[in-house]
């Protein structure tokens, strides 16, 4: 399964805002926090082990299954290409946890967006597929219109329909004009398609709105690296990201380190 993409910031927001609908046991909540710390440290094997224990104690709590799925997903991404069976097994477990999280709480935005990203990126042999992604995008759009618009943008961009993709991202901004994540989505989209002046302007606006946002630093640094532009600024931003105090659901520091290797 590929890394979280265009909806990554909204997944983080969904994780932060979701209220537990089921009764939680204190022991499970403690395990969840321990697992999140391990996850933030990129110790995904141990994080998954802890999340598994939390799920056993509180099997009806959606967010526990979501975190377990996220840990499985990171393990799948990091598994050696020589261990294909292990990677496929972990990817299957990832999908199962995301789907179960949605079954337990069909308004859990973090789970919906994580499952959408899985369906969009994963091949059919492990349960992914464009049709599934489209169906889920329609469901998300009804509950969370701006996030749904960005899901459709991701689908259209993958198809090569850039005009519709841009239209959907701009709709998300119109629906939630103060949400920095939408600005970053459009800025990175424009940079990917060599519209650098427009992209730079949007990144400047994102910095104005959230000058201390580590996700702004990462998004901008990544865009510069991928475009082969301003390596000094890219190095500064990614270095700042690596040194920042990050929430567990943030993009792993290792991804910033890998980008620095490309400079």
Buried (B, 14 or more C-beta within 10 A) or exposed (E): BEEBBBBBBBBBBBBEEBEBBEEBEEEBBEBBEBBBBBBBEEBBEBBBBBBBBBBEBBEBBBBBBBBBBBBBBBBBBBBEEEEEEEBBBBBBBBBBBBBBBBEBBEBBBBBBBBBBBBBBBBEEEBBBBEEBBBEBBEBBBEEBEBBBBBBBBBBBBBEEBBEBBBBBBBBBBEBBEEBBBBBBBBBBBBBBBEBBEBBBEBBEBBBEBBEEBBBBBBBBBBBBBBBEBBEEEBBBBBBBBBEBEBEBBBBBBEBBEEBBEEE
